[in-house]
């Protein structure tokens, strides 16, 4: 198995193939007070990273922040209310 693929499969809890032949890796990280983050990494067939994003969810499961980290770091964007 390719080292990059092996590494991604170990770091991320789940993955799926997309219709375009890419892979979408997902990892959920629990935070404080019921908040959690989901990290999403999309790679091409050779496991080169195409995009990487962090999404923050509140205790009700609503996304409150989004942060595109790759290919361009856009910083945290607040989405709706954080209650």
MOPAC internal coordinates of N, CA, C and O (Angstrom, degrees):
PM7 1SCF
backbone

  N    0.0000 0     0.00 0     0.00 0    0    0    0
  C    1.4606 1     0.00 0     0.00 0    1    0    0
  C    1.5301 1   109.35 1     0.00 0    2    1    0
  O    1.2310 1   121.12 1   -36.36 1    3    2    1
  N    1.2921 1   115.46 1   143.64 1    3    2    1
  C    1.4606 1   123.12 1   178.48 1    5    3    2
  C    1.5330 1   109.54 1   -59.02 1    6    5    3
  O    1.2310 1   120.09 1   -43.24 1    7    6    5
  N    1.3447 1   117.42 1   136.76 1    7    6    5
  C    1.4662 1   121.63 1  -178.79 1    9    7    6
  C    1.5134 1   112.73 1   -60.59 1   10    9    7
  O    1.2310 1   120.12 1   139.66 1   11   10    9
  N    1.3480 1   117.38 1   -40.34 1   11   10    9
  C    1.4622 1   120.18 1   178.99 1   13   11   10
  C    1.5245 1   110.83 1   -63.89 1   14   13   11
  O    1.2310 1   120.66 1   135.22 1   15   14   13
  N    1.3200 1   116.35 1   -44.78 1   15   14   13
  C    1.4667 1   120.46 1   179.63 1   17   15   14
  C    1.5247 1   110.37 1   -63.56 1   18   17   15
  O    1.2310 1   120.42 1   135.45 1   19   18   17
  N    1.3100 1   116.81 1   -44.55 1   19   18   17
  C    1.4634 1   121.29 1   178.91 1   21   19   18
  C    1.5293 1   110.30 1   -59.22 1   22   21   19
  O    1.2310 1   120.50 1   134.79 1   23   22   21
  N    1.3250 1   116.64 1   -45.21 1   23   22   21
  C    1.4617 1   121.42 1   179.75 1   25   23   22
  C    1.5294 1   110.89 1   -62.82 1   26   25   23
  O    1.2310 1   120.13 1   134.17 1   27   26   25
  N    1.3289 1   117.36 1   -45.83 1   27   26   25
  C    1.4645 1   120.45 1   178.77 1   29   27   26
  C    1.5217 1   111.84 1   -62.14 1   30   29   27
  O    1.2310 1   120.32 1   138.18 1   31   30   29
  N    1.3240 1   117.00 1   -41.82 1   31   30   29
  C    1.4635 1   120.13 1  -179.57 1   33   31   30
  C    1.5211 1   111.63 1   -66.89 1   34   33   31
  O    1.2310 1   119.96 1   150.43 1   35   34   33
  N    1.3181 1   117.69 1   -29.57 1   35   34   33
  C    1.4720 1   120.40 1   177.41 1   37   35   34
  C    1.5254 1   111.43 1   -76.23 1   38   37   35
  O    1.2310 1   119.86 1   141.68 1   39   38   37
  N    1.3336 1   117.88 1   -38.32 1   39   38   37
  C    1.4639 1   122.14 1  -176.07 1   41   39   38
  C    1.5219 1   112.96 1   -76.52 1   42   41   39
  O    1.2310 1   120.47 1   147.33 1   43   42   41
  N    1.3157 1   116.71 1   -32.67 1   43   42   41
  C    1.4556 1   120.65 1  -175.09 1   45   43   42
  C    1.5192 1   110.49 1  -106.00 1   46   45   43
  O    1.2310 1   120.93 1   -34.98 1   47   46   45
  N    1.3404 1   115.82 1   145.02 1   47   46   45
  C    1.4619 1   121.46 1  -174.98 1   49   47   46
  C    1.5191 1   112.89 1   -75.35 1   50   49   47
  O    1.2310 1   120.35 1   149.75 1   51   50   49
  N    1.3234 1   116.93 1   -30.25 1   51   50   49
  C    1.4561 1   120.12 1  -175.75 1   53   51   50
  C    1.5186 1   109.47 1  -146.54 1   54   53   51
  O    1.2310 1   121.11 1   -22.77 1   55   54   53
  N    1.3193 1   115.48 1   157.23 1   55   54   53
  C    1.4538 1   120.53 1   174.84 1   57   55   54
  C    1.5138 1   108.83 1  -152.41 1   58   57   55
  O    1.2310 1   121.92 1   -21.27 1   59   58   57
  N    1.3408 1   113.93 1   158.73 1   59   58   57
  C    1.4611 1   120.06 1   177.29 1   61   59   58
  C    1.5185 1   108.71 1  -146.48 1   62   61   59
  O    1.2310 1   120.90 1   -26.08 1   63   62   61
  N    1.3223 1   115.89 1   153.92 1   63   62   61
  C    1.4586 1   121.07 1   173.31 1   65   63   62
  C    1.5166 1   108.60 1   -87.56 1   66   65   63
  O    1.2310 1   120.97 1   -38.86 1   67   66   65
  N    1.3214 1   115.75 1   141.14 1   67   66   65
  C    1.4568 1   120.45 1   176.93 1   69   67   66
  C    1.5264 1   108.75 1   -96.77 1   70   69   67
  O    1.2310 1   119.94 1   -17.47 1   71   70   69
  N    1.3247 1   117.72 1   162.53 1   71   70   69
  C    1.4712 1   119.90 1   178.90 1   73   71   70
  C    1.5326 1   113.13 1   -59.89 1   74   73   71
  O    1.2310 1   120.05 1   157.15 1   75   74   73
  N    1.3401 1   117.52 1   -22.85 1   75   74   73
  C    1.4649 1   121.55 1  -179.93 1   77   75   74
  C    1.5267 1   112.88 1   -82.34 1   78   77   75
  O    1.2310 1   119.62 1  -179.49 1   79   78   77
  N    1.3343 1   118.32 1     0.51 1   79   78   77
  C    1.4561 1   121.55 1  -178.98 1   81   79   78
  C    1.5142 1   113.77 1    88.01 1   82   81   79
  O    1.2310 1   120.39 1  -169.34 1   83   82   81
  N    1.3042 1   116.86 1    10.66 1   83   82   81
  C    1.4629 1   121.94 1   177.73 1   85   83   82
  C    1.5177 1   109.78 1   -91.14 1   86   85   83
  O    1.2310 1   121.29 1    -6.18 1   87   86   85
  N    1.3247 1   115.13 1   173.82 1   87   86   85
  C    1.4634 1   120.97 1   172.79 1   89   87   86
  C    1.5175 1   108.41 1  -120.58 1   90   89   87
  O    1.2310 1   120.92 1   -39.65 1   91   90   89
  N    1.3100 1   115.85 1   140.35 1   91   90   89
  C    1.4660 1   122.80 1   177.76 1   93   91   90
  C    1.5274 1   106.92 1  -117.55 1   94   93   91
  O    1.2310 1   121.13 1   -65.62 1   95   94   93
  N    1.3335 1   115.45 1   114.38 1   95   94   93
  C    1.4571 1   121.80 1   179.82 1   97   95   94
  C    1.5268 1   108.80 1   -99.86 1   98   97   95
  O    1.2310 1   120.62 1   -37.98 1   99   98   97
  N    1.3305 1   116.43 1   142.02 1   99   98   97
  C    1.4624 1   122.75 1  -178.77 1  101   99   98
  C    1.5249 1   109.19 1  -130.76 1  102  101   99
  O    1.2310 1   121.28 1   -42.59 1  103  102  101
  N    1.3335 1   115.17 1   137.41 1  103  102  101
  C    1.4687 1   121.04 1   173.73 1  105  103  102
  C    1.5178 1   108.77 1  -139.10 1  106  105  103
  O    1.2310 1   120.59 1   -49.83 1  107  106  105
  N    1.3234 1   116.48 1   130.17 1  107  106  105
  C    1.4640 1   122.15 1   178.37 1  109  107  106
  C    1.5241 1   108.87 1  -105.97 1  110  109  107
  O    1.2310 1   121.11 1   -47.17 1  111  110  109
  N    1.3454 1   115.49 1   132.83 1  111  110  109
  C    1.4608 1   121.72 1   179.90 1  113  111  110
  C    1.5210 1   107.71 1  -124.46 1  114  113  111
  O    1.2310 1   120.84 1   -56.93 1  115  114  113
  N    1.3254 1   115.99 1   123.07 1  115  114  113
  C    1.4624 1   121.50 1  -179.59 1  117  115  114
  C    1.5199 1   109.95 1   -76.15 1  118  117  115
  O    1.2310 1   121.06 1   -40.12 1  119  118  117
  N    1.3319 1   115.57 1   139.88 1  119  118  117
  C    1.4552 1   121.69 1   178.46 1  121  119  118
  C    1.5109 1   111.05 1  -115.07 1  122  121  119
  O    1.2310 1   120.99 1    20.10 1  123  122  121
  N    1.3135 1   115.72 1  -159.90 1  123  122  121
  C    1.4693 1   121.61 1  -179.01 1  125  123  122
  C    1.5253 1   110.65 1   -89.22 1  126  125  123
  O    1.2310 1   121.04 1   -28.45 1  127  126  125
  N    1.3108 1   115.61 1   151.55 1  127  126  125
  C    1.4576 1   121.07 1   172.92 1  129  127  126
  C    1.5100 1   114.93 1    62.14 1  130  129  127
  O    1.2310 1   119.73 1  -154.35 1  131  130  129
  N    1.3208 1   118.12 1    25.65 1  131  130  129
  C    1.4510 1   121.01 1   178.45 1  133  131  130
  C    1.5163 1   114.62 1    89.97 1  134  133  131
  O    1.2310 1   120.03 1   173.47 1  135  134  133
  N    1.3257 1   117.55 1    -6.53 1  135  134  133
  C    1.4646 1   120.67 1   176.76 1  137  135  134
  C    1.5212 1   109.41 1   -74.35 1  138  137  135
  O    1.2310 1   120.72 1   -24.43 1  139  138  137
  N    1.3249 1   116.23 1   155.57 1  139  138  137
  C    1.4578 1   120.41 1   174.34 1  141  139  138
  C    1.5244 1   109.41 1  -151.21 1  142  141  139
  O    1.2310 1   121.22 1   -18.79 1  143  142  141
  N    1.3261 1   115.27 1   161.21 1  143  142  141
  C    1.4566 1   121.88 1   178.12 1  145  143  142
  C    1.5180 1   108.76 1  -119.70 1  146  145  143
  O    1.2310 1   121.33 1   -34.35 1  147  146  145
  N    1.3053 1   115.07 1   145.65 1  147  146  145
  C    1.4554 1   121.21 1   172.48 1  149  147  146
  C    1.5240 1   106.67 1  -119.70 1  150  149  147
  O    1.2310 1   121.37 1   -52.22 1  151  150  149
  N    1.3290 1   114.99 1   127.78 1  151  150  149
  C    1.4548 1   121.70 1   176.42 1  153  151  150
  C    1.5211 1   107.49 1  -103.42 1  154  153  151
  O    1.2310 1   120.81 1   -48.65 1  155  154  153
  N    1.3178 1   116.05 1   131.35 1  155  154  153
  C    1.4533 1   122.08 1  -178.97 1  157  155  154
  C    1.5245 1   108.73 1  -123.68 1  158  157  155
  O    1.2310 1   120.95 1   -54.97 1  159  158  157
  N    1.3210 1   115.79 1   125.03 1  159  158  157
  C    1.4621 1   121.83 1   179.13 1  161  159  158
  C    1.5217 1   107.75 1  -123.27 1  162  161  159
  O    1.2310 1   120.89 1   -51.76 1  163  162  161
  N    1.3202 1   115.90 1   128.24 1  163  162  161
  C    1.4590 1   120.64 1   177.85 1  165  163  162
  C    1.5230 1   107.76 1  -114.99 1  166  165  163
  O    1.2310 1   121.13 1   -50.55 1  167  166  165
  N    1.3392 1   115.43 1   129.45 1  167  166  165
  C    1.4602 1   121.52 1  -178.00 1  169  167  166
  C    1.5270 1   109.76 1  -126.12 1  170  169  167
  O    1.2310 1   121.04 1   -21.21 1  171  170  169
  N    1.3331 1   115.62 1   158.79 1  171  170  169
  C    1.4614 1   120.13 1   175.79 1  173  171  170
  C    1.5282 1   109.44 1   -84.63 1  174  173  171
  O    1.2310 1   120.73 1     5.19 1  175  174  173
  N    1.3148 1   116.21 1  -174.81 1  175  174  173
  C    1.4670 1   121.23 1  -176.84 1  177  175  174
  C    1.5245 1   112.94 1   -62.00 1  178  177  175
  O    1.2310 1   120.09 1   155.56 1  179  178  177
  N    1.3329 1   117.43 1   -24.44 1  179  178  177
  C    1.4709 1   121.63 1   178.37 1  181  179  178
  C    1.5235 1   112.05 1   -94.84 1  182  181  179
  O    1.2310 1   120.44 1  -170.56 1  183  182  181
  N    1.3292 1   116.77 1     9.44 1  183  182  181
  C    1.4673 1   123.86 1   178.84 1  185  183  182
  C    1.5253 1   113.45 1    70.32 1  186  185  183
  O    1.2310 1   119.79 1  -158.36 1  187  186  185
  N    1.3294 1   118.01 1    21.64 1  187  186  185
  C    1.4583 1   120.55 1   172.37 1  189  187  186
  C    1.5234 1   108.32 1   -80.06 1  190  189  187
  O    1.2310 1   120.12 1   -47.61 1  191  190  189
  N    1.3093 1   117.38 1   132.39 1  191  190  189
  C    1.4615 1   121.94 1  -177.20 1  193  191  190
  C    1.5260 1   110.58 1   -67.52 1  194  193  191
  O    1.2310 1   121.28 1   -52.54 1  195  194  193
  N    1.3316 1   115.15 1   127.46 1  195  194  193
  C    1.4591 1   122.07 1   176.44 1  197  195  194
  C    1.5242 1   110.97 1  -100.86 1  198  197  195
  O    1.2310 1   120.79 1   143.37 1  199  198  197
  N    1.3375 1   116.09 1   -36.63 1  199  198  197
  C    1.4690 1   120.07 1   177.06 1  201  199  198
  C    1.5251 1   109.32 1  -156.10 1  202  201  199
  O    1.2310 1   121.74 1   -26.37 1  203  202  201
  N    1.3250 1   114.28 1   153.63 1  203  202  201
  C    1.4556 1   121.56 1   177.40 1  205  203  202
  C    1.5166 1   106.88 1  -143.56 1  206  205  203
  O    1.2310 1   120.41 1   -50.94 1  207  206  205
  N    1.3274 1   116.83 1   129.06 1  207  206  205
  C    1.4652 1   122.07 1  -174.18 1  209  207  206
  C    1.5257 1   110.35 1  -139.78 1  210  209  207
  O    1.2310 1   121.74 1   -34.90 1  211  210  209
  N    1.3335 1   114.28 1   145.10 1  211  210  209
  C    1.4645 1   122.15 1   173.53 1  213  211  210
  C    1.5286 1   106.72 1  -114.64 1  214  213  211
  O    1.2310 1   120.94 1   -47.29 1  215  214  213
  N    1.3326 1   115.81 1   132.71 1  215  214  213
  C    1.4579 1   121.23 1   176.68 1  217  215  214
  C    1.5233 1   108.31 1  -124.08 1  218  217  215
  O    1.2310 1   120.09 1   -48.84 1  219  218  217
  N    1.3230 1   117.43 1   131.16 1  219  218  217
  C    1.4548 1   123.13 1  -179.10 1  221  219  218
  C    1.5272 1   108.57 1  -105.57 1  222  221  219
  O    1.2310 1   120.93 1   -47.62 1  223  222  221
  N    1.3396 1   115.84 1   132.38 1  223  222  221
  C    1.4596 1   122.01 1  -179.24 1  225  223  222
  C    1.5227 1   109.74 1  -120.64 1  226  225  223
  O    1.2310 1   120.55 1   -35.37 1  227  226  225
  N    1.3394 1   116.54 1   144.63 1  227  226  225
  C    1.4598 1   120.03 1   177.46 1  229  227  226
  C    1.5272 1   110.02 1   -84.21 1  230  229  227
  O    1.2310 1   120.52 1     1.91 1  231  230  229
  N    1.3258 1   116.61 1  -178.09 1  231  230  229
  C    1.4693 1   120.62 1  -175.74 1  233  231  230
  C    1.5180 1   112.98 1   -65.58 1  234  233  231
  O    1.2310 1   120.22 1   162.88 1  235  234  233
  N    1.3498 1   117.18 1   -17.12 1  235  234  233
  C    1.4631 1   121.48 1   177.40 1  237  235  234
  C    1.5239 1   112.77 1   -91.60 1  238  237  235
  O    1.2310 1   120.38 1  -178.59 1  239  238  237
  N    1.3174 1   116.89 1     1.41 1  239  238  237
  C    1.4537 1   121.08 1   178.12 1  241  239  238
  C    1.5188 1   114.02 1    84.24 1  242  241  239
  O    1.2310 1   120.06 1  -166.06 1  243  242  241
  N    1.3269 1   117.50 1    13.94 1  243  242  241
  C    1.4634 1   121.39 1   177.62 1  245  243  242
  C    1.5201 1   109.81 1   -93.18 1  246  245  243
  O    1.2310 1   120.92 1   -45.53 1  247  246  245
  N    1.3285 1   115.85 1   134.47 1  247  246  245
  C    1.4596 1   119.50 1   178.10 1  249  247  246
  C    1.5200 1   108.93 1   -70.88 1  250  249  247
  O    1.2310 1   120.77 1   -53.11 1  251  250  249
  N    1.3269 1   116.12 1   126.89 1  251  250  249
  C    1.4636 1   121.31 1  -178.20 1  253  251  250
  C    1.5231 1   112.78 1  -110.47 1  254  253  251
  O    1.2310 1   120.57 1   156.06 1  255  254  253
  N    1.3393 1   116.52 1   -23.94 1  255  254  253
  C    1.4613 1   121.13 1   179.64 1  257  255  254
  C    1.5166 1   109.72 1  -144.57 1  258  257  255
  O    1.2310 1   121.24 1   -29.48 1  259  258  257
  N    1.3103 1   115.23 1   150.52 1  259  258  257
  C    1.4532 1   122.44 1   174.89 1  261  259  258
  C    1.5213 1   107.47 1  -134.24 1  262  261  259
  O    1.2310 1   120.76 1   -38.62 1  263  262  261
  N    1.3189 1   116.15 1   141.38 1  263  262  261
  C    1.4608 1   120.64 1  -179.67 1  265  263  262
  C    1.5187 1   108.56 1  -140.90 1  266  265  263
  O    1.2310 1   120.73 1   -76.85 1  267  266  265
  N    1.3236 1   116.21 1   103.15 1  267  266  265
  C    1.4626 1   120.87 1   173.13 1  269  267  266
  C    1.5180 1   106.91 1   -77.95 1  270  269  267
  O    1.2310 1   120.56 1   -58.37 1  271  270  269
  N    1.3283 1   116.53 1   121.63 1  271  270  269
  C    1.4578 1   121.06 1  -175.50 1  273  271  270
  C    1.5321 1   112.77 1  -104.21 1  274  273  271
  O    1.2310 1   120.59 1   153.59 1  275  274  273
  N    1.3286 1   116.47 1   -26.41 1  275  274  273
  C    1.4597 1   120.60 1  -178.64 1  277  275  274
  C    1.5140 1   108.79 1  -148.31 1  278  277  275
  O    1.2310 1   117.84 1   -43.06 1  279  278  277
  N    1.3021 1   121.73 1   136.94 1  279  278  277
  C    1.4545 1   128.21 1    13.57 1  281  279  278
  C    1.5237 1   113.79 1   -82.39 1  282  281  279
  O    1.2310 1   119.60 1   159.86 1  283  282  281
  N    1.3292 1   118.37 1   -20.14 1  283  282  281
  C    1.4634 1   121.21 1   177.77 1  285  283  282
  C    1.5199 1   108.68 1  -121.58 1  286  285  283
  O    1.2310 1   120.64 1   -52.24 1  287  286  285
  N    1.3181 1   116.38 1   127.76 1  287  286  285
  C    1.4578 1   121.16 1   178.91 1  289  287  286
  C    1.5263 1   108.75 1   -78.74 1  290  289  287
  O    1.2310 1   121.02 1   -70.19 1  291  290  289
  N    1.3263 1   115.66 1   109.81 1  291  290  289
  C    1.4666 1   120.63 1  -176.22 1  293  291  290
  C    1.5209 1   112.85 1   -96.40 1  294  293  291
  O    1.2310 1   119.77 1   176.03 1  295  294  293
  N    1.3187 1   118.04 1    -3.97 1  295  294  293
  C    1.4538 1   121.11 1  -176.84 1  297  295  294
  C    1.5216 1   110.44 1    75.75 1  298  297  295
  O    1.2310 1   120.95 1    -6.16 1  299  298  297
  N    1.3264 1   115.79 1   173.84 1  299  298  297
  C    1.4634 1   120.86 1  -178.66 1  301  299  298
  C    1.5233 1   110.07 1   -73.76 1  302  301  299
  O    1.2310 1   121.23 1   -44.49 1  303  302  301
  N    1.3180 1   115.25 1   135.51 1  303  302  301
  C    1.4566 1   121.79 1   175.30 1  305  303  302
  C    1.5212 1   107.96 1  -117.49 1  306  305  303
  O    1.2310 1   120.83 1   -56.64 1  307  306  305
  N    1.3277 1   116.01 1   123.36 1  307  306  305
  C    1.4600 1   121.58 1   178.64 1  309  307  306
  C    1.5247 1   108.67 1   -75.28 1  310  309  307
  O    1.2310 1   121.00 1   -45.30 1  311  310  309
  N    1.3353 1   115.70 1   134.70 1  311  310  309
  C    1.4581 1   121.36 1   179.82 1  313  311  310
  C    1.5188 1   108.04 1  -119.81 1  314  313  311
  O    1.2310 1   119.77 1   -64.53 1  315  314  313
  N    1.3204 1   118.04 1   115.47 1  315  314  313
  C    1.4573 1   122.26 1   178.53 1  317  315  314
  C    1.5174 1   111.24 1    62.04 1  318  317  315
  O    1.2310 1   121.03 1    32.15 1  319  318  317
  N    1.3352 1   115.63 1  -147.85 1  319  318  317
  C    1.4553 1   120.84 1   179.13 1  321  319  318
  C    1.5050 1   110.33 1   -96.05 1  322  321  319
  O    1.2310 1   120.38 1   -22.34 1  323  322  321
  N    1.3052 1   116.87 1   157.66 1  323  322  321
  C    1.4642 1   121.18 1  -179.30 1  325  323  322
  C    1.5154 1   112.22 1  -103.83 1  326  325  323
  O    1.2310 1   119.77 1  -162.99 1  327  326  325
  N    1.2983 1   118.04 1    17.01 1  327  326  325
  C    1.4687 1   120.68 1  -179.42 1  329  327  326
  C    1.4961 1   111.77 1   -74.51 1  330  329  327
  O    1.2310 1   120.10 1   180.00 1  331  330  329

